[in-house]
Structures are given as C-alpha cells and as structure tokens.
C-alpha cells in the first residue's frame, strides 16, 4: 500500500495531502542516479587500484612462481660456474703443469661474448633484465665449457704420449755414482780452475777415472758429436724433444754419431779430460727451451729421497769447477 504524506498548511490551518509534481520526481530520480554512478565510479577506482581481479591474481601468482624458478636457476648456474672455475684452476695449475703445457688464458675460455648486439635484441622482450642476464651467463658458461672440452682433449693426447715423454726427459746421472762421491762441482757461480776467478758454471762435473762409461740420461737423437781440443773437448749433445737437450763434455772418446737414436742408459762415450779441463771428468748440462738449468733436479729415477737430499748439499757447495 502506497504511503500517503501530509503537510500542515498555515494558510488554511489544515493538514493537506502532499502532492509531488512530475518534474520534482524526475529531478529526484536523476539526482539519485547521478549519486549512484559517482559512488560506483569511486568504488571501482579504489577496487582496481588496491584489489586484484581473479585474472590478475592468477598472473601475479604465475609471475611470483617464475621469479622463484629464475632465482633457483640463477643459483644453479652460479654453482655450475663455480665448479667450472675449479676445473679450470686444476687444469691450468695441476694437469697442464704435469705435462708442461701452457695454461689457457681466461679470456680464451670466456670467448668473445658479442653480448651488446644480443642484449640489444633482448631488450624488446618482457622482463628484459632477467632474460638478458640469464642469456649472458649461459653464453659465458657455454664458451667456457667448450674451451674446457678442447683442453681436456689436448691433455688426453698428452696422457697418451706420457710414456714417451717420461722416457725422453733426462732422469738419471750420466755416470755410475752409487755412493754419490763423484760430484766435484755444482751448478752456479764457481771458481774457474785456470783463471781463478768466479765464473758461472752451467752444469755438474762428475769425476771418474778415464774410460768410465758415460750414459744417455733420456731417449733422444744425437744432435752433435764433436771432437775438439778446446771448450767442451770431445762432447755429445742429445735432443730429447719436449724442449729438452743434454750435453756431455770432455770425453776421451765418443761412441755415437750425429743423427743416431739413443735410449736412456746407452753408452755415449767414455770419461776423459779433453778441451778446457784440469782432470778426468764428465761435464753434464741440461738445457730446457734453450736455457741451461740445474741438472741436479733431474735425477729422480735413480735416487731415493735421502740420496737426493745428500746430492743437493754436495752440488751446492761452493768449490772449484773442473772446467
């Protein structure tokens, strides 16, 4: 039942029925609708700003999940990079040192990234920072892995040739010296026996009676077998390969010829005192990559640790050389 409203008319002093015109009704309706629309717009603005729609909630969950997966992937790649770095360190500082191979520079392992062009293309994608950093790290890892594979292949080839290499490297004394009493002068600055001045002595002098056999200290090819009355006198030079050469001087007689292949332990000649010499002895040198080095460090095949320690002390004594 429709509610009827009355008002008190002060002119007639009576309660009269309130009659609302159509115009007023229309204005009231329009006012209500306007207020409702404004209120709705305000509510929707607040809702869109602070509240997520079901689709947005789903997308947000998906993004959060992707970030977690990316963080996990990034951690795994960093772990892989750390492990690869350790392999590279062992490769350069252990494996290549053993086989006397040159280390691989880090710049070669990393390779040329060419990332400026690649990353510029990635900037057009969504989440470009994540994509770019991941792509750059993966590119570097792939370059390093490729370089490491090549390095291990090279080391594998060196392992296959290790037996030949070990047989070629000088590793025994050139004359029999079981009691270690035949070393008369070591490597370094010594007193010259003729001029009595301090002079660099580039090898070891082994005293022995004339005619004592002199042995090749490693496999190789005779590069020189010269007969002379000056300098080293009758001497032999063996090219062992792998950057090594050895020289045996002051022989009374040379047995081998130039170009002849020799094995470790083969007799090259016999102790004498030819050339610049003050007594029968064998002057022995080791040359590595063109540089004369201390031969005392190459007797690891025929000395025990205790004997090697004694040998070092004898060789380092500052006595007079024989040549």
C-alpha positions as CSV (number, residue, x, y, z in Angstrom):
1,X,0.0,0.0,0.0
2,X,1.4,3.3,-1.1
3,X,2.3,5.6,1.8
4,X,0.5,9.0,1.7
5,X,2.3,12.1,3.1
6,X,0.6,15.2,4.5
7,X,1.8,18.7,5.4
8,X,0.3,21.5,7.6
9,X,-0.9,24.4,5.5
10,X,-0.5,27.6,7.6
11,X,-2.8,29.5,5.3
12,X,-5.8,27.2,5.7
13,X,-4.7,25.9,9.1
14,X,-5.4,22.4,7.9
15,X,-3.4,19.2,7.1
16,X,-3.4,18.8,3.4
17,X,-2.2,15.9,1.2
18,X,1.3,16.4,-0.2
19,X,1.3,16.2,-4.0
20,X,4.7,16.0,-5.7
21,X,4.9,17.2,-9.3
22,X,6.3,15.1,-12.1
23,X,9.2,17.5,-12.6
24,X,10.3,17.1,-9.0
25,X,10.1,13.3,-9.2
26,X,12.3,13.3,-12.3
27,X,14.9,15.6,-10.7
28,X,15.0,13.4,-7.6
29,X,15.4,10.2,-9.7
30,X,18.2,11.9,-11.8
31,X,19.9,13.1,-8.6
32,X,19.8,9.6,-7.1
33,X,21.2,8.0,-10.3
34,X,23.9,10.6,-10.5
35,X,25.0,10.0,-6.9
36,X,24.9,6.2,-7.5
37,X,27.0,6.5,-10.6
38,X,29.6,8.7,-8.9
39,X,29.7,6.4,-5.9
40,X,30.2,3.4,-8.2
41,X,33.0,5.1,-10.1
42,X,34.8,5.9,-6.9
43,X,34.3,2.3,-5.6
44,X,35.6,0.8,-8.9
45,X,38.6,3.1,-8.9
46,X,39.5,2.1,-5.4
47,X,38.9,-1.6,-6.2
48,X,41.0,-1.5,-9.4
49,X,43.9,0.2,-7.6
50,X,44.0,-1.9,-4.4
51,X,42.2,-5.1,-5.3
52,X,43.2,-7.7,-7.9
53,X,40.8,-9.3,-10.3
54,X,40.8,-13.1,-10.4
55,X,42.9,-13.0,-13.6
56,X,45.4,-10.6,-12.1
57,X,45.7,-12.8,-9.1
58,X,46.4,-15.7,-11.3
59,X,49.0,-13.7,-13.3
60,X,50.6,-12.4,-10.1
61,X,50.9,-16.0,-8.8
62,X,52.5,-17.1,-12.1
63,X,55.0,-14.2,-12.0
64,X,56.0,-15.0,-8.4
65,X,56.4,-18.6,-9.4
66,X,58.6,-17.6,-12.4
67,X,60.7,-15.4,-10.1
68,X,61.3,-18.3,-7.7
69,X,62.2,-20.6,-10.6
70,X,64.5,-17.9,-12.0
71,X,66.3,-17.4,-8.6
72,X,66.7,-21.2,-8.4
73,X,68.1,-21.4,-12.0
74,X,70.4,-18.5,-11.3
75,X,71.8,-20.2,-8.2
76,X,72.3,-23.4,-10.2
77,X,74.1,-21.6,-12.9
78,X,76.3,-19.8,-10.3
79,X,77.1,-23.2,-8.7
80,X,78.0,-24.6,-12.2
81,X,80.2,-21.6,-12.9
82,X,82.0,-22.1,-9.5
83,X,82.6,-25.8,-10.3
84,X,83.8,-24.9,-13.8
85,X,86.2,-22.3,-12.3
86,X,87.6,-25.0,-10.0
87,X,88.1,-27.4,-13.0
88,X,89.8,-24.6,-14.9
89,X,92.1,-23.9,-12.0
90,X,93.1,-27.6,-11.7
91,X,93.5,-27.7,-15.5
92,X,95.9,-24.8,-15.5
93,X,97.7,-25.3,-12.2
94,X,97.9,-29.1,-12.0
95,X,97.2,-31.1,-15.2
96,X,99.0,-28.7,-17.6
97,X,101.9,-28.3,-15.1
98,X,102.4,-32.0,-15.0
99,X,102.6,-32.2,-18.8
100,X,104.4,-28.9,-19.1
101,X,101.7,-27.4,-21.3
102,X,101.0,-23.7,-21.5
103,X,97.9,-22.6,-19.4
104,X,94.9,-21.3,-21.3
105,X,94.2,-17.6,-20.7
106,X,90.8,-16.8,-19.1
107,X,90.0,-14.5,-22.0
108,X,90.2,-17.5,-24.3
109,X,88.0,-19.6,-22.1
110,X,85.3,-16.9,-21.8
111,X,85.4,-16.2,-25.6
112,X,84.1,-13.1,-27.3
113,X,80.7,-12.5,-25.9
114,X,79.3,-10.2,-28.6
115,X,76.6,-9.5,-26.0
116,X,76.0,-5.9,-26.9
117,X,74.1,-6.9,-30.1
118,X,72.5,-9.9,-28.5
119,X,71.3,-8.0,-25.4
120,X,70.0,-5.1,-27.5
121,X,67.7,-7.6,-29.2
122,X,66.6,-9.0,-25.9
123,X,65.6,-5.5,-24.6
124,X,62.4,-5.7,-26.7
125,X,61.1,-8.7,-24.7
126,X,59.2,-8.6,-21.5
127,X,61.3,-9.0,-18.3
128,X,64.3,-8.0,-20.4
129,X,66.7,-7.7,-17.4
130,X,66.1,-11.3,-16.4
131,X,66.3,-12.6,-20.0
132,X,69.5,-10.6,-20.7
133,X,71.3,-11.6,-17.6
134,X,70.4,-15.3,-18.0
135,X,71.4,-15.2,-21.7
136,X,74.7,-13.6,-20.9
137,X,75.6,-16.1,-18.2
138,X,74.6,-19.1,-20.3
139,X,76.7,-17.8,-23.2
140,X,79.7,-17.4,-21.0
141,X,79.2,-20.9,-19.5
142,X,78.9,-22.5,-23.0
143,X,82.1,-20.7,-24.1
144,X,84.0,-21.9,-21.0
145,X,82.7,-25.5,-21.3
146,X,83.7,-25.6,-25.0
147,X,87.2,-24.4,-24.2
148,X,87.5,-26.9,-21.3
149,X,86.4,-29.7,-23.6
150,X,89.2,-28.8,-26.0
151,X,91.7,-28.5,-23.1
152,X,90.8,-32.0,-21.8
153,X,91.2,-33.4,-25.3
154,X,94.6,-31.9,-25.5
155,X,95.5,-33.3,-22.1
156,X,94.2,-36.7,-23.2
157,X,96.6,-36.6,-26.1
158,X,99.4,-35.7,-23.7
159,X,98.5,-38.6,-21.4
160,X,98.7,-41.0,-24.4
161,X,102.2,-39.6,-25.1
162,X,103.2,-39.5,-21.4
163,X,105.2,-42.8,-21.6
164,X,107.3,-41.5,-24.5
165,X,107.7,-38.1,-22.7
166,X,108.8,-39.6,-19.4
167,X,111.3,-41.8,-21.3
168,X,112.7,-38.8,-23.1
169,X,113.1,-36.4,-20.1
170,X,116.6,-36.6,-18.6
171,X,116.2,-38.6,-15.4
172,X,119.4,-40.4,-14.4
173,X,123.0,-39.5,-13.7
174,X,125.4,-39.6,-16.7
175,X,128.0,-41.8,-14.9
176,X,127.6,-44.5,-12.3
177,X,127.5,-42.8,-8.9
178,X,126.0,-45.1,-6.3
179,X,128.0,-43.6,-3.4
180,X,127.3,-40.0,-4.5
181,X,131.0,-39.2,-4.2
182,X,131.7,-38.3,-7.9
183,X,130.1,-34.8,-8.0
184,X,133.0,-32.4,-7.9
185,X,131.3,-29.1,-8.8
186,X,127.7,-28.0,-8.9
187,X,125.6,-25.6,-11.0
188,X,126.1,-21.9,-10.3
189,X,129.0,-19.5,-9.7
190,X,132.2,-21.3,-9.1
191,X,135.9,-20.6,-9.1
192,X,137.4,-21.1,-12.5
193,X,140.2,-23.8,-12.2
194,X,142.5,-22.0,-14.7
195,X,141.8,-18.2,-14.3
196,X,141.0,-18.5,-10.5
197,X,138.1,-16.0,-11.0
198,X,134.4,-16.5,-10.1
199,X,132.6,-17.7,-13.2
200,X,129.1,-19.2,-13.9
201,X,129.3,-23.0,-14.2
202,X,126.3,-24.2,-16.3
203,X,126.4,-27.9,-15.3
204,X,127.6,-30.6,-13.0
205,X,131.1,-32.1,-13.0
206,X,131.3,-35.8,-12.3
207,X,134.8,-37.0,-11.5
208,X,135.7,-40.5,-12.7
209,X,138.7,-42.4,-14.0
210,X,139.4,-42.1,-17.7
211,X,137.5,-44.7,-19.6
212,X,134.4,-44.7,-17.3
213,X,131.3,-45.1,-19.4
214,X,129.0,-42.0,-19.9
215,X,125.3,-42.8,-20.3
216,X,122.5,-41.1,-22.1
217,X,120.1,-39.8,-19.4
218,X,117.0,-40.0,-21.6
219,X,115.8,-41.2,-25.0
220,X,116.6,-38.9,-27.9
221,X,118.6,-38.2,-31.1
222,X,122.3,-37.2,-31.2
223,X,122.3,-33.6,-32.4
224,X,126.1,-33.1,-32.1
225,X,129.1,-35.4,-31.6
226,X,132.1,-33.2,-32.0
227,X,135.8,-34.0,-31.5
228,X,137.7,-31.0,-30.2
229,X,140.6,-30.0,-28.0
230,X,139.0,-26.7,-26.9
231,X,136.0,-25.8,-24.8
232,X,134.0,-28.9,-24.0
233,X,136.5,-31.1,-25.8
234,X,135.0,-34.3,-27.2
235,X,131.4,-33.9,-26.4
236,X,127.9,-35.1,-27.3
237,X,124.6,-33.2,-27.4
238,X,121.3,-35.1,-27.4
239,X,118.0,-33.7,-28.4
240,X,115.3,-35.3,-26.3
241,X,112.3,-33.5,-27.6
242,X,109.7,-31.7,-25.4
243,X,112.2,-28.7,-25.2
244,X,115.0,-30.8,-23.6
245,X,118.6,-31.2,-24.6
246,X,121.6,-32.6,-22.7
247,X,125.4,-32.1,-23.1
248,X,128.2,-34.4,-22.1
249,X,131.7,-32.9,-22.3
250,X,135.4,-33.7,-22.1
251,X,135.2,-37.4,-23.3
252,X,138.3,-39.3,-24.1
253,X,136.4,-41.0,-26.9
254,X,132.9,-40.6,-28.4
255,X,130.9,-43.7,-29.4
256,X,127.8,-42.3,-31.1
257,X,127.3,-40.3,-34.3
258,X,125.2,-37.3,-35.2
259,X,121.6,-38.3,-36.1
260,X,121.8,-41.6,-34.2
261,X,118.8,-42.5,-32.0
262,X,119.7,-43.4,-28.4
263,X,117.9,-44.8,-25.4
264,X,118.3,-43.9,-21.8
265,X,121.3,-45.9,-20.4
266,X,123.0,-46.3,-23.8
267,X,126.8,-45.6,-23.7
268,X,127.6,-42.3,-25.5
269,X,131.4,-42.4,-24.8
270,X,134.0,-42.5,-22.1
271,X,135.2,-40.1,-19.4
272,X,138.3,-38.1,-20.4
273,X,140.0,-34.7,-19.9
274,X,139.8,-33.2,-23.4
275,X,139.2,-29.5,-24.0
276,X,139.4,-26.9,-21.2
277,X,139.7,-29.4,-18.4
278,X,142.0,-29.9,-15.3
279,X,141.3,-33.6,-14.8
280,X,139.2,-36.6,-16.0
281,X,135.6,-35.8,-15.5
282,X,132.2,-35.6,-17.3
283,X,130.7,-32.1,-17.6
284,X,126.9,-32.6,-17.8
285,X,124.3,-29.9,-18.7
286,X,120.6,-29.9,-19.1
287,X,119.0,-27.3,-21.5
288,X,115.3,-26.6,-21.3
289,X,113.8,-24.5,-24.0
290,X,117.2,-23.0,-24.8
291,X,118.0,-22.2,-21.2
292,X,120.6,-24.1,-19.1
293,X,119.1,-25.4,-15.9
294,X,120.4,-27.1,-12.8
295,X,120.8,-30.9,-13.7
296,X,120.6,-31.9,-10.1
297,X,116.8,-31.7,-10.2
298,X,116.6,-34.4,-13.0
299,X,118.0,-37.4,-11.1
300,X,114.6,-38.6,-9.8
301,X,114.8,-42.1,-11.5
302,X,117.9,-43.3,-9.7
303,X,118.0,-41.6,-6.3
304,X,116.0,-42.1,-3.1
305,X,114.7,-39.0,-1.3
306,X,117.6,-39.3,1.2
307,X,120.2,-39.7,-1.6
308,X,118.7,-36.7,-3.4
309,X,118.9,-34.6,-0.3
310,X,122.6,-35.5,0.0
311,X,123.1,-34.8,-3.7
312,X,121.7,-31.3,-3.3
313,X,124.1,-30.5,-0.4
314,X,127.1,-31.7,-2.3
315,X,126.1,-29.9,-5.6
316,X,125.6,-26.6,-3.7
317,X,129.0,-26.5,-2.1
318,X,131.0,-23.5,-3.4
319,X,134.0,-25.4,-4.6
320,X,136.2,-25.1,-7.7
321,X,135.0,-26.5,-11.0
322,X,137.0,-28.8,-13.2
323,X,136.5,-26.8,-16.4
